[in-house]
Amino acid sequence: MVVNYLEVCVENYLHKLLETDPNYNDICKCEQCADDIMAMALNNLKPYYITSKKGEVFAEYSSLECQNHAEVVKEVIKAIEFISKNKNHE
């Protein structure tokens, strides 16, 4: 099975930010908006594909590096702000 490990990272950061950051208390957190936010963030990040548990361990280690962390968080925040102002629903 081939997986883009950044999907896991983006999803984790997205949920963490939406749950803990008071700046996002009033935005829509429905499944459609969450999916739109993830898609937008992932489209702006270079994919990181893994195929095994060994690859997953390496990816987790790699994702802890400051630059990777900062880039993922930056793209998630940009996507949250854009989608919250441009929802695909009423």
KEZALO-779045 format. One line per field, with one value per atom (N, C-alpha, C): atom name; x, y negated, z. Coordinates in nm, 2 decimals. Layout:
REM KEZALO-779045
atomo: [CA:...]
east: [X:...]
north: [Y:...]
up: [Z:...]
//
This chain:
REM KEZALO-779045
atomo: [N:CA:C:N:CA:C:N:CA:C:N:CA:C:N:CA:C:N:CA:C:N:CA:C:N:CA:C:N:CA:C:N:CA:C:N:CA:C:N:CA:C:N:CA:C:N:CA:C:N:CA:C:N:CA:C:N:CA:C:N:CA:C:N:CA:C:N:CA:C:N:CA:C:N:CA:C:N:CA:C:N:CA:C:N:CA:C:N:CA:C:N:CA:C:N:CA:C:N:CA:C:N:CA:C:N:CA:C:N:CA:C:N:CA:C:N:CA:C:N:CA:C:N:CA:C:N:CA:C:N:CA:C:N:CA:C:N:CA:C:N:CA:C:N:CA:C:N:CA:C:N:CA:C:N:CA:C:N:CA:C:N:CA:C:N:CA:C:N:CA:C:N:CA:C:N:CA:C:N:CA:C:N:CA:C:N:CA:C:N:CA:C:N:CA:C:N:CA:C:N:CA:C:N:CA:C:N:CA:C:N:CA:C:N:CA:C:N:CA:C:N:CA:C:N:CA:C:N:CA:C:N:CA:C:N:CA:C:N:CA:C:N:CA:C:N:CA:C:N:CA:C:N:CA:C:N:CA:C:N:CA:C:N:CA:C:N:CA:C:N:CA:C:N:CA:C:N:CA:C:N:CA:C:N:CA:C:N:CA:C:N:CA:C:N:CA:C:N:CA:C:N:CA:C:N:CA:C:N:CA:C:N:CA:C]
east: [0.08:0.00:0.09:0.06:0.13:0.05:0.11:0.04:0.12:0.06:0.12:0.12:0.24:0.24:0.21:0.22:0.18:0.03:-0.05:-0.19:-0.21:-0.14:-0.14:-0.10:0.01:0.06:-0.03:-0.08:-0.18:-0.30:-0.36:-0.48:-0.45:-0.34:-0.31:-0.30:-0.22:-0.21:-0.34:-0.42:-0.55:-0.64:-0.65:-0.74:-0.68:-0.55:-0.49:-0.52:-0.50:-0.52:-0.67:-0.76:-0.90:-0.95:-0.89:-0.94:-0.88:-0.75:-0.69:-0.66:-0.67:-0.64:-0.77:-0.77:-0.90:-0.93:-0.83:-0.86:-0.95:-0.97:-1.05:-1.18:-1.22:-1.34:-1.46:-1.47:-1.59:-1.60:-1.50:-1.50:-1.57:-1.63:-1.70:-1.60:-1.63:-1.55:-1.61:-1.71:-1.78:-1.68:-1.73:-1.64:-1.60:-1.70:-1.67:-1.55:-1.57:-1.46:-1.33:-1.33:-1.21:-1.14:-1.22:-1.16:-1.11:-1.18:-1.13:-1.00:-0.99:-0.87:-0.75:-0.77:-0.67:-0.62:-0.72:-0.68:-0.60:-0.64:-0.56:-0.42:-0.41:-0.28:-0.19:-0.25:-0.17:-0.13:-0.21:-0.18:-0.06:-0.03:0.08:0.20:0.20:0.31:0.36:0.49:0.55:0.51:0.45:0.41:0.53:0.50:0.60:0.54:0.57:0.51:0.59:0.51:0.57:0.50:0.57:0.51:0.51:0.58:0.59:0.60:0.60:0.61:0.75:0.85:0.98:0.98:0.92:0.90:0.82:0.72:0.64:0.73:0.81:0.90:0.99:1.05:1.14:1.06:0.94:0.86:0.83:0.80:0.77:0.89:1.00:1.13:1.15:1.14:1.16:1.06:0.94:0.84:0.86:0.95:0.98:1.08:1.15:1.24:1.17:1.23:1.17:1.12:1.20:1.15:1.03:1.02:0.90:0.78:0.80:0.69:0.64:0.73:0.69:0.62:0.67:0.60:0.46:0.44:0.31:0.22:0.26:0.17:0.14:0.24:0.21:0.10:0.11:0.02:-0.12:-0.13:-0.26:-0.32:-0.25:-0.30:-0.35:-0.27:-0.32:-0.45:-0.46:-0.58:-0.70:-0.68:-0.79:-0.84:-0.75:-0.79:-0.87:-0.82:-0.88:-1.02:-1.02:-1.15:-1.25:-1.21:-1.31:-1.38:-1.31:-1.37:-1.44:-1.41:-1.46:-1.52:-1.62:-1.68:-1.75:-1.76:-1.83:-1.97:-2.02:-2.16:-2.21:-2.34:-2.40:-2.38]
north: [0.12:0.00:-0.12:-0.22:-0.34:-0.45:-0.53:-0.63:-0.76:-0.87:-1.00:-1.03:-1.02:-1.04:-1.18:-1.27:-1.41:-1.42:-1.33:-1.34:-1.32:-1.23:-1.20:-1.33:-1.38:-1.50:-1.62:-1.64:-1.76:-1.74:-1.61:-1.59:-1.61:-1.56:-1.58:-1.73:-1.80:-1.95:-2.02:-1.98:-2.05:-2.03:-1.91:-1.88:-1.95:-1.94:-2.01:-2.16:-2.22:-2.37:-2.40:-2.33:-2.36:-2.33:-2.24:-2.21:-2.30:-2.35:-2.42:-2.57:-2.61:-2.75:-2.84:-2.93:-3.01:-3.10:-3.12:-3.20:-3.13:-3.00:-2.92:-2.87:-2.93:-2.88:-2.90:-3.01:-3.04:-3.00:-2.92:-2.88:-2.74:-2.72:-2.59:-2.47:-2.37:-2.25:-2.13:-2.15:-2.03:-1.95:-1.83:-1.74:-1.80:-1.87:-1.93:-2.04:-2.12:-2.23:-2.17:-2.07:-2.00:-1.93:-1.87:-1.81:-1.91:-2.03:-2.13:-2.19:-2.21:-2.26:-2.16:-2.03:-1.93:-1.93:-1.93:-1.93:-2.05:-2.17:-2.29:-2.28:-2.24:-2.23:-2.13:-2.01:-1.91:-1.94:-2.02:-2.07:-2.16:-2.22:-2.32:-2.26:-2.13:-2.06:-1.95:-1.92:-1.81:-1.68:-1.59:-1.46:-1.38:-1.30:-1.21:-1.07:-0.99:-0.86:-0.75:-0.67:-0.56:-0.43:-0.31:-0.19:-0.08:-0.11:-0.01:-0.07:0.01:-0.04:-0.10:-0.05:-0.10:-0.24:-0.26:-0.39:-0.49:-0.43:-0.52:-0.57:-0.48:-0.53:-0.64:-0.62:-0.72:-0.85:-0.84:-0.96:-1.03:-0.96:-1.03:-1.10:-1.04:-1.10:-1.23:-1.21:-1.32:-1.44:-1.40:-1.51:-1.59:-1.54:-1.61:-1.73:-1.72:-1.83:-1.96:-2.07:-2.20:-2.25:-2.24:-2.29:-2.22:-2.09:-2.02:-2.06:-2.06:-2.10:-2.24:-2.33:-2.47:-2.48:-2.41:-2.42:-2.36:-2.25:-2.19:-2.28:-2.33:-2.42:-2.54:-2.60:-2.72:-2.70:-2.59:-2.56:-2.52:-2.46:-2.43:-2.56:-2.65:-2.78:-2.86:-2.86:-2.93:-2.88:-2.74:-2.68:-2.70:-2.70:-2.73:-2.87:-2.96:-3.10:-3.12:-3.06:-3.07:-3.00:-2.88:-2.80:-2.86:-2.91:-2.97:-3.09:-3.16:-3.28:-3.24:-3.12:-3.08:-2.94:-2.92:-2.78:-2.73:-2.60:-2.54:-2.51:-2.57:-2.54:-2.67:-2.67:-2.78:-2.77]
up: [0.00:0.00:0.00:-0.09:-0.09:-0.03:0.06:0.13:0.13:0.11:0.13:0.28:0.34:0.48:0.53:0.44:0.47:0.50:0.44:0.47:0.62:0.68:0.83:0.90:0.86:0.93:0.92:0.80:0.78:0.87:0.86:0.94:1.09:1.14:1.28:1.32:1.24:1.27:1.26:1.16:1.14:1.26:1.30:1.42:1.54:1.56:1.68:1.68:1.56:1.56:1.58:1.51:1.53:1.67:1.74:1.88:1.98:1.96:2.07:2.04:1.92:1.89:1.90:1.99:2.01:1.89:1.80:1.68:1.59:1.60:1.51:1.58:1.69:1.76:1.67:1.59:1.52:1.37:1.33:1.19:1.18:1.06:1.03:1.04:1.11:1.13:1.07:0.98:0.92:0.84:0.80:0.72:0.59:0.52:0.39:0.40:0.50:0.52:0.56:0.65:0.69:0.57:0.48:0.36:0.27:0.25:0.17:0.22:0.35:0.41:0.39:0.41:0.39:0.25:0.16:0.01:-0.03:0.02:-0.02:0.04:0.17:0.23:0.16:0.13:0.06:-0.08:-0.15:-0.28:-0.28:-0.17:-0.16:-0.09:-0.06:0.00:-0.09:-0.09:-0.16:-0.10:-0.17:-0.11:-0.06:0.04:0.10:0.11:0.01:0.00:0.08:0.15:0.22:0.18:0.20:0.17:0.28:0.39:0.49:0.63:0.73:0.87:0.89:0.83:0.84:0.77:0.66:0.60:0.69:0.75:0.84:0.96:1.02:1.13:1.08:0.96:0.90:0.88:0.83:0.80:0.92:1.03:1.16:1.21:1.20:1.24:1.16:1.03:0.93:0.96:0.99:1.01:1.14:1.23:1.35:1.33:1.21:1.18:1.18:1.23:1.24:1.11:1.00:0.87:0.82:0.83:0.78:0.87:1.00:1.09:1.05:1.04:1.01:0.88:0.78:0.64:0.65:0.71:0.72:0.80:0.91:0.99:0.91:0.84:0.76:0.66:0.59:0.48:0.54:0.65:0.72:0.76:0.82:0.86:0.74:0.64:0.52:0.46:0.46:0.41:0.50:0.63:0.73:0.70:0.69:0.67:0.54:0.43:0.30:0.30:0.34:0.33:0.43:0.54:0.64:0.58:0.48:0.41:0.28:0.23:0.10:0.11:0.20:0.22:0.09:0.07:-0.04:0.00:0.10:0.14:0.21:0.24:0.31:0.46]
//
